Amino acid sequence: MNTTETGKIVLSNLKTDEYEHAGEKELQKSLNSNTVVQKLFALISEYGVERITMLQYIASSIEVKPTNLPELDKIKTEICKILDVDKPPRMYIEQNPQINAFALGINNPMVVLNT
């Protein structure tokens, strides 16, 4: 059994069907069966919603990095190891009093946490 430095168990070979919502699975099946829709959705995401949102958070939030938020970066790194994620997503802290967080992105995923 593989563990992190703090002794937490690494979930090796975690498959998305083990935690995906049933509705999300059906949507993914539909997208995968239609290559035109799949390419269109990817283009809209990459050049539309994903790019606009990423630019917004790059410009107005603090990115979690070892140099500016080392404690959060260490937690992010450990979580990625536990979930068996090879490439950790970018993470931003947004100044917002509402308790919230979200993930976005297909090719360049990112996570945003509110303060």
N, CA and C of each residue as an Amber inpcrd file, in Angstrom:
protein
   345
   0.8510000  -1.1760000   0.0000000   0.0000000   0.0000000   0.0000000
   0.8950000   1.2370000   0.0000000   0.6200000   2.1320000  -0.9350000
   1.3920000   3.3520000  -1.0880000   0.7860000   4.4370000  -0.1890000
   1.6360000   5.2040000   0.5120000   1.1520000   6.2710000   1.3820000
   1.9120000   7.5700000   1.1210000   1.3300000   8.6730000   1.5800000
   1.9900000   9.9740000   1.4730000   2.9620000  10.1310000   2.6340000
   3.6720000  11.2560000   2.6590000   4.6160000  11.5240000   3.7430000
   3.9220000  11.6040000   5.0950000   2.6560000  12.0040000   5.1130000
   1.9090000  12.1160000   6.3700000   1.1380000  10.8370000   6.7020000
   1.3370000   9.7820000   5.9040000   0.7230000   8.4930000   6.1960000
  -0.6490000   8.2690000   5.5900000  -1.1050000   9.1690000   4.7480000
  -2.4160000   8.9950000   4.1140000  -2.2810000   8.0280000   2.9360000
  -3.3200000   7.2290000   2.7190000  -3.3090000   6.2050000   1.6740000
  -3.4880000   6.8410000   0.2990000  -2.6560000   6.4280000  -0.6530000
  -2.7560000   6.8830000  -2.0340000  -3.7490000   5.9900000  -2.7570000
  -4.7190000   6.6010000  -3.4130000  -5.7480000   5.8550000  -4.1400000
  -5.2410000   5.5790000  -5.5540000  -4.3800000   4.6030000  -5.6870000
  -3.7610000   4.2780000  -6.9720000  -4.7960000   3.7550000  -7.9580000
  -4.6010000   4.1000000  -9.2180000  -5.4640000   3.6390000 -10.3120000
  -6.9330000   3.9630000 -10.0780000  -7.1990000   5.1270000  -9.5200000
  -8.5650000   5.5730000  -9.2830000  -9.2430000   5.8240000 -10.6260000
 -10.4020000   5.2310000 -10.8200000 -11.1410000   5.3790000 -12.0740000
 -12.2870000   6.3620000 -11.8680000 -12.5430000   7.1750000 -12.8940000
 -13.5700000   8.2050000 -12.7580000 -14.9640000   7.6250000 -12.5060000
 -15.2340000   6.4330000 -12.9910000 -16.5670000   5.8590000 -12.7700000
 -16.8110000   5.4880000 -11.3090000 -15.7670000   5.5360000 -10.4880000
 -15.9250000   5.2410000  -9.0670000 -16.4690000   6.4360000  -8.2880000
 -16.4080000   7.6470000  -8.8620000 -16.9000000   8.8100000  -8.1400000
 -17.7780000   9.7440000  -8.9890000 -17.9450000   9.4500000 -10.2650000
 -18.7720000  10.3040000 -11.1230000 -20.2570000  10.1520000 -10.8250000
 -20.9600000  11.2380000 -10.9920000 -22.4160000  11.2420000 -10.8600000
 -23.0100000  10.5180000 -12.0680000 -24.1260000   9.8200000 -11.8770000
 -24.7530000   9.0520000 -12.9650000 -25.1020000   9.9420000 -14.1630000
 -25.6030000  11.1460000 -13.8970000 -25.9270000  12.0680000 -14.9870000
 -24.6910000  12.4890000 -15.7620000 -23.5760000  12.6540000 -15.0600000
 -22.3230000  13.0270000 -15.7120000 -21.8350000  11.8890000 -16.6170000
 -22.0110000  10.6590000 -16.1610000 -21.6170000   9.5060000 -16.9750000
 -22.4050000   9.4620000 -18.2770000 -23.7120000   9.7000000 -18.1970000
 -24.5630000   9.6810000 -19.3880000 -24.1670000  10.7890000 -20.3640000
 -23.8910000  11.9820000 -19.8260000 -23.4600000  13.0910000 -20.6750000
 -22.1340000  12.7610000 -21.3600000 -21.2200000  12.1690000 -20.6110000
 -19.9140000  11.8080000 -21.1760000 -20.0700000  10.7600000 -22.2820000
 -20.9560000   9.7880000 -22.0810000 -21.2140000   8.7860000 -23.1260000
 -21.7370000   9.4470000 -24.3960000 -22.6760000  10.3810000 -24.2230000
 -23.2390000  11.0860000 -25.3740000 -22.1680000  11.8830000 -26.1100000
 -21.3310000  12.5940000 -25.3600000 -20.2600000  13.3790000 -25.9820000
 -19.2600000  12.4960000 -26.7020000 -18.8980000  11.3910000 -26.1010000
 -17.9070000  10.4980000 -26.7000000 -18.4230000   9.8010000 -27.9520000
 -19.7410000   9.6560000 -28.0670000 -20.2920000   8.9700000 -29.2340000
 -20.4290000   9.8940000 -30.4440000 -20.3330000  11.1930000 -30.2410000
 -20.4910000  12.1540000 -31.3300000 -19.2380000  13.0240000 -31.4020000
 -18.3570000  12.7280000 -32.3490000 -17.0700000  13.4340000 -32.4230000
 -17.2250000  14.9050000 -32.7780000 -18.2370000  15.2610000 -33.5690000
 -18.4490000  16.6660000 -33.9290000 -18.8140000  17.4660000 -32.6800000
 -19.7540000  16.9560000 -31.9080000 -20.1640000  17.6360000 -30.6770000
 -18.9900000  17.6890000 -29.7010000 -18.2340000  16.6170000 -29.6200000
 -17.0770000  16.5650000 -28.7150000 -16.0500000  17.6430000 -29.0800000
 -15.7290000  17.7740000 -30.3670000 -14.7660000  18.7890000 -30.8030000
 -15.3100000  20.1990000 -30.5850000 -16.5920000  20.4000000 -30.8750000
 -17.2180000  21.6990000 -30.6750000 -17.1950000  22.0930000 -29.1960000
 -17.5530000  21.1650000 -28.3330000 -17.5530000  21.4150000 -26.8930000
 -16.1400000  21.7520000 -26.4040000 -15.1490000  21.0290000 -26.8880000
 -13.7520000  21.2840000 -26.4890000 -13.3000000  22.6690000 -26.9430000
 -13.6640000  23.0550000 -28.1680000 -13.2920000  24.3850000 -28.6740000
 -13.9690000  25.4990000 -27.8800000 -15.2480000  25.3360000 -27.6010000
 -15.9800000  26.3410000 -26.8190000 -15.3560000  26.4610000 -25.4340000
 -15.0360000  25.3400000 -24.8450000 -14.4370000  25.3670000 -23.5170000
 -13.0650000  26.0230000 -23.5360000 -12.2130000  25.5980000 -24.4770000
 -10.8400000  26.0940000 -24.5070000 -10.7550000  27.5710000 -24.8770000
 -11.5030000  27.9940000 -25.8970000 -11.3900000  29.3640000 -26.3810000
 -12.4730000  30.2910000 -25.8520000 -13.4090000  29.7510000 -25.1220000
 -14.4920000  30.5670000 -24.5780000 -14.4450000  30.6060000 -23.0640000
 -15.2690000  29.8090000 -22.4570000 -15.4460000  29.8060000 -21.0070000
 -14.1360000  29.5800000 -20.2580000 -13.4040000  28.5670000 -20.6530000
 -12.1720000  28.2250000 -19.9320000 -11.1460000  29.3580000 -20.0150000
 -10.9320000  29.8950000 -21.1940000  -9.9220000  30.9470000 -21.3700000
 -10.3210000  32.2290000 -20.6420000 -11.5800000  32.6340000 -20.7800000
 -12.0480000  33.8590000 -20.1210000 -11.9350000  33.7230000 -18.6050000
 -12.3830000  32.6070000 -18.0730000 -12.3310000  32.3970000 -16.6350000
 -10.8990000  32.3290000 -16.1450000 -10.0370000  31.6270000 -16.8770000
  -8.6380000  31.5330000 -16.4630000  -7.9910000  32.9130000 -16.4420000
  -8.2270000  33.7290000 -17.4610000  -7.6650000  35.0790000 -17.4880000
  -8.1770000  35.9180000 -16.3250000  -9.4370000  35.7510000 -15.9940000
 -10.0300000  36.4860000 -14.8790000  -9.3080000  36.1540000 -13.5730000
  -9.0520000  34.8770000 -13.3270000  -8.4280000  34.4960000 -12.0660000
  -6.9260000  34.7520000 -12.0590000  -6.2830000  34.6810000 -13.1960000
  -4.8610000  35.0310000 -13.2610000  -4.6960000  36.5100000 -12.9070000
  -5.6250000  37.3510000 -13.3700000  -5.5190000  38.7930000 -13.1750000
  -5.9600000  39.2590000 -11.7940000  -6.9120000  38.5640000 -11.1680000
  -7.5080000  39.1190000  -9.9480000  -7.3790000  38.2460000  -8.7040000
  -6.6460000  37.1550000  -8.7830000  -6.5290000  36.2540000  -7.6400000
  -5.0640000  35.9290000  -7.3650000  -4.8400000  35.2380000  -6.2860000
  -3.4840000  34.8210000  -5.9260000  -3.3300000  33.3500000  -6.2930000
  -2.2950000  33.0340000  -7.0500000  -2.0480000  31.6330000  -7.3990000
  -1.2980000  30.9540000  -6.2610000  -1.7420000  29.7600000  -5.9340000
  -1.0880000  28.9740000  -4.8900000   0.1780000  28.3680000  -5.4770000
   1.3270000  28.7720000  -4.9200000   2.6360000  28.2820000  -5.3500000
   3.5030000  28.0680000  -4.1160000   4.5700000  27.3070000  -4.2410000
   5.4630000  27.1200000  -3.0890000   6.0880000  28.4310000  -2.6020000
   6.2030000  29.4080000  -3.4980000   6.8510000  30.6650000  -3.1230000
   5.9460000  31.6450000  -2.3940000   4.6180000  31.5940000  -2.6380000
   3.7600000  32.5840000  -1.9860000   2.7630000  31.9990000  -0.9890000
   2.3420000  30.7770000  -1.1530000   1.4320000  30.1230000  -0.2030000
   1.9020000  28.6750000   0.0070000   3.0530000  28.5060000   0.6580000
   3.6420000  27.1690000   0.7510000   2.7830000  26.1430000   1.4930000
   2.0140000  26.5830000   2.4960000   1.1850000  25.6320000   3.2520000
   0.0850000  25.0560000   2.3570000  -0.5980000  25.9430000   1.6190000
  -1.6570000  25.4770000   0.7170000  -1.0920000  24.6610000  -0.4360000
   0.0730000  25.0510000  -0.9330000   0.6960000  24.3030000  -2.0160000
   1.0410000  22.8860000  -1.5520000   1.4960000  22.7590000  -0.3320000
   1.8290000  21.4370000   0.2140000   0.5670000  20.5680000   0.3370000
  -0.5360000  21.1760000   0.7820000  -1.8080000  20.4440000   0.8910000
  -2.2770000  20.0180000  -0.4960000  -2.2110000  20.9410000  -1.4770000
  -2.6140000  20.6250000  -2.8540000  -1.7860000  19.4640000  -3.4010000
  -0.4910000  19.5160000  -3.1810000   0.3990000  18.4560000  -3.6630000
   0.0530000  17.1170000  -3.0310000  -0.2270000  17.1250000  -1.7350000
  -0.5820000  15.8750000  -1.0530000  -1.9250000  15.3300000  -1.5570000
  -2.8970000  16.2070000  -1.7400000  -4.2020000  15.7730000  -2.2510000
  -4.0500000  15.1480000  -3.6330000  -3.2420000  15.7840000  -4.4930000
  -3.0170000  15.2410000  -5.8330000  -2.3530000  13.8770000  -5.7570000
  -1.4540000  13.7030000  -4.7970000  -0.8020000  12.3970000  -4.6370000
  -1.8190000  11.3590000  -4.1700000  -2.6630000  11.7280000  -3.2130000
  -3.6850000  10.8060000  -2.6960000  -4.6250000  10.3730000  -3.8170000
  -5.0310000  11.3240000  -4.6660000  -5.9650000  11.0340000  -5.7620000
  -5.2770000  10.4990000  -7.0070000  -3.9600000  10.2960000  -6.9450000
  -3.1740000   9.7440000  -8.0450000  -3.2610000  10.6290000  -9.2900000
  -3.1600000  11.9500000  -9.0660000  -3.1720000  12.9280000 -10.1510000
  -1.7290000  13.2430000 -10.5060000  -1.3570000  12.9920000 -11.7680000
   0.0280000  13.2070000 -12.1950000   0.4000000  14.6840000 -12.2710000
  -0.4500000  15.4770000 -12.8980000  -0.1630000  16.9000000 -13.0880000
  -1.1250000  17.7240000 -12.2350000  -0.6410000  18.2970000 -11.1360000
  -1.5360000  19.0930000 -10.2790000  -2.1120000  20.2850000 -11.0340000
  -3.3860000  20.6020000 -10.8100000  -3.9850000  21.7580000 -11.4740000
  -3.4830000  23.0550000 -10.8470000  -3.6150000  24.1450000 -11.5860000
  -3.3210000  25.4450000 -10.9960000  -4.3970000  25.7150000  -9.9530000
  -4.0170000  26.4150000  -8.8870000  -4.9720000  26.7290000  -7.8330000
  -4.8880000  28.2150000  -7.5200000  -6.0530000  28.8460000  -7.3860000
  -6.1260000  30.2710000  -7.1030000  -6.9730000  30.5150000  -5.8660000
  -6.6270000  31.5840000  -5.1440000  -7.4130000  32.0390000  -4.0080000
  -8.0570000  33.3510000  -4.4240000  -9.3870000  33.3770000  -4.3670000
 -10.1490000  34.5590000  -4.7440000 -10.6700000  35.2300000  -3.4790000
 -10.5310000  36.5530000  -3.4190000 -11.0710000  37.2630000  -2.2630000
 -12.5780000  37.3800000  -2.4250000 -13.2900000  36.5870000  -1.6410000
 -14.7420000  36.5330000  -1.7180000 -15.2380000  35.9830000  -0.3900000
 -16.1540000  36.6680000   0.2920000 -16.5990000  36.2070000   1.6160000
 -17.4960000  34.9760000   1.5920000 -18.0160000  34.6030000   0.4310000
 -18.8710000  33.4200000   0.3590000 -18.0130000  32.1590000   0.4090000
 -18.4690000  31.1570000   1.1310000 -17.7550000  29.8850000   1.1830000
 -18.0480000  29.1550000  -0.1200000 -16.9970000  28.9440000  -0.9080000
 -17.2050000  28.3030000  -2.1990000 -15.8680000  27.8730000  -2.7810000
 -15.9230000  26.9590000  -3.7040000 -14.7640000  26.5140000  -4.4760000
 -15.2970000  25.8510000  -5.7340000 -14.4720000  25.8480000  -6.7830000
 -14.8760000  25.1420000  -7.9910000 -13.6500000  24.7590000  -8.7970000
 -13.8630000  23.8190000  -9.7030000 -12.8130000  23.3790000 -10.6250000
 -13.3130000  23.6270000 -12.0360000 -12.3720000  23.9220000 -12.9280000
 -12.7240000  24.2500000 -14.3080000 -11.5820000  23.8390000 -15.2080000
 -11.9050000  23.4610000 -16.4150000 -10.8680000  23.2280000 -17.4110000
 -10.8040000  21.8010000 -17.8920000 -10.4490000  21.6670000 -19.1620000
 -10.2940000  20.3470000 -19.7680000  -8.8180000  20.0500000 -19.9630000
  -8.1520000  20.8970000 -20.7480000  -6.7250000  20.6800000 -21.0090000
  -5.8320000  21.2980000 -19.9480000  -6.2670000  22.4150000 -19.3780000
  -5.4980000  23.1110000 -18.3470000  -6.4050000  23.3450000 -17.1260000
  -6.6290000  22.3070000 -16.3300000  -7.5560000  22.4550000 -15.2140000
  -7.0510000  23.4190000 -14.1420000  -8.0090000  24.0150000 -13.4510000
  -7.6840000  24.9200000 -12.3660000  -8.7170000  24.7740000 -11.2620000
  -8.3220000  25.1100000 -10.0440000  -9.1990000  25.0780000  -8.8850000
  -9.1930000  26.4850000  -8.2900000 -10.3660000  26.9790000  -7.9220000
 -10.4750000  28.3010000  -7.2990000 -11.1300000  28.1240000  -5.9260000
 -10.4970000  28.6840000  -4.9170000 -11.0190000  28.6530000  -3.5570000
 -11.3340000  30.0820000  -3.1320000 -12.4490000  30.2750000  -2.4420000
 -12.7560000  31.5920000  -1.8950000 -12.0890000  31.7290000  -0.5350000
 -11.8030000  32.9940000  -0.1510000 -11.1040000  33.2350000   1.1170000
 -11.9450000  32.8920000   2.3120000
